[in-house]
Amino acid sequence: MAQHPYEDAPAYAFWRRSVADMPLHEVDPVIRAEFAISKTDRVATAGSCFAQNISRYLQQQGFNFYVAEKAHPIVSRQLAHQYNYGTFSARYGNIYTARQLVQLLKRADDEFRPEEDIWETEDGRFIDPFRPQIQPDGFSTRTEYSADRATHLAKVRGLIEQLDVLVFTLGLTECWRSRADGAVFPLCPGVAGGTFDPARHEFINFGVDEIAGDLLESIDWIRKRNTKAKIILTVSPVPLIATAENRHVLVSTAYSKSVLRVAAEMVSTARPAVAYFPSYEIVAGSFNKGRYFANDLRSVTEEGVSHVMRLFLKHYMGATDIASVTIAPGPEHQRVSNTETAEMAALVELNCDEEALDRPTIAQR
Amino acid sequence: MRFRPRSGYLSPVKTARIARDWLASWRQRDNPVIRVLAIGQSNMACIVHATELMQQESRFPPGLRFTFVQMREEKYNPYFPDANNRDRLNPAVEEDVKAQLAESDLVVSYLGGNAHSVMGLLNHTRPYDFTFATADPLDRNREMVPRNLVRSSLRDSMAEHLKMFSALRGLIDKPMIHCESPPPIPSDQHIRDHPGVFANRIETKGIAPASFRLKLWKLQSEIYREFCAANNIEFLPIPEETADAEGLLRSEAWGTDPTHGNIWYGEQSINRLARHLSTSNR
């Protein structure tokens, strides 16, 4: 008979048995899936740039990665990728904050029309403030911009109605918003379009209640239109590239990730069929001794991504044949040298528009 | 005097100036006939026929003499036959062009020019539209594809052709002019009456609107202008008199298929070149 509650606890409840003594690739913090995803289920993705990995692996493994907004067939696969078709389920680009998600959903239903909804560049091109790097060279005309945005929002509506599972990756708590109507921008105006104006734009660092509230509102909005929709929340392990708070970026990163993690927990317990998947813990966990981050200590290596996705596919999708997701262990020195090129190639493929924040012009401010 | 091609980007104005300067110095020679090596594909056919007709009727510009290299000839295809070196131009092309160059003062290209038809002569299964210029309206019944995406797709479809063009340019140490291909034929009826290889598909897919086809042709010309500027080739627009007010091909110039110009078009094109060379010499 147990003398205390820990005596009968499973191995995964103990650090030594489930983390410290486990081979790196066998650490599995998932334990069980909240629900199953079948091969035919339409799985949609959205969120920060880390979520792009989920899209990529679902496609590679033959699952039904649902893309509602597809490039026209005249466009080659490579070109479509450059123009961010298929990066996520619709062409919304990176959605870093929960507020951005809920506002996107409302815009799709015409419940919210941001006042500042187009940026014109000096050379006459047009930028969408809510997906400023979706079109590498901007839109050629205002007409083209408006038509593309209308198509995009219609596709978002269709996506919400048709998806079976939405995997949403929370990325940031910090963002910039319009003072006029609270519209939040994925990138600070002036970084990849528009002009920063302190009279019109303000910084906000969302707290846990605001983020949980935005997530709950988003989930309720989705389920109002699609009662069967299941949700998986993850937190991006990618540290902030820059903070607008007057403090060290490491401190801001710890704050943001902690808030996002707590908000995800609050929401996953507050609604049925909402699961939390621990990609943050797998990549940022001390058990891997920082190995899942590249030399910039920020980008996630392919090895780290594959660990996350191996567990995702195993637990949620019952994938047994996941050899291609598994990195075969080899001599340490060999692994480092052999994977570097491949990792870099994969890393540069990810479109993290936050990178724009770290350009010299911003540093000079 | 030998003309030395330059590498790197030169503006169209600069390219034209270089060619003009060269022609001016050349004009001072005793024999004022410009020996033109014309290299082309299907759009050169009307030039060949017009040359024959104009010579028969003694209307051919006296200051010009044409020699033709038809790149569609079997011996020149494929353009890059060496599987182990996909950048090596067909030796038959190299040999013939180099041989003709010795007897030529100027090279005029009638290469390509039909990529826009391949992409947009007929309606796509997912009909689309795009804006070429700011004022262009969009057909709301068609899917809008961003202009730069259409342009890049068209450029992709021309990649192998432009690779050949570029390789050819590398062989040529003479001034070079590229003649813009004829714009689209506006008449659906004419295209249906002369469907050529498109006969079966026209019935099932239908002919794309002329305004759409014109936009694609303009995009194609934009790509050629850029290519020419980067490769030290002067870009010569179509003869103005061959286009209607919209910029589409006038009926007098329609060939006997959906995409090409006829002998009359070829004649205007030759006269356009002659005028251009003569004014270049001023």
Interface residues (C-beta under 8 A of the other chain):
Chain A: A71 H72 P73 I74 V75 S76 L79 Y83 Q135 P136 D137 F139 S140 T141 R142 T143 E144 A147 D148 T151
Chain B: M119 H124 T125 R126 Y128 F130 T131 A133 T134 D136 P137 L138 E143 M144 V145 P146 R147 N148 L149 V150 S152 S153 D156
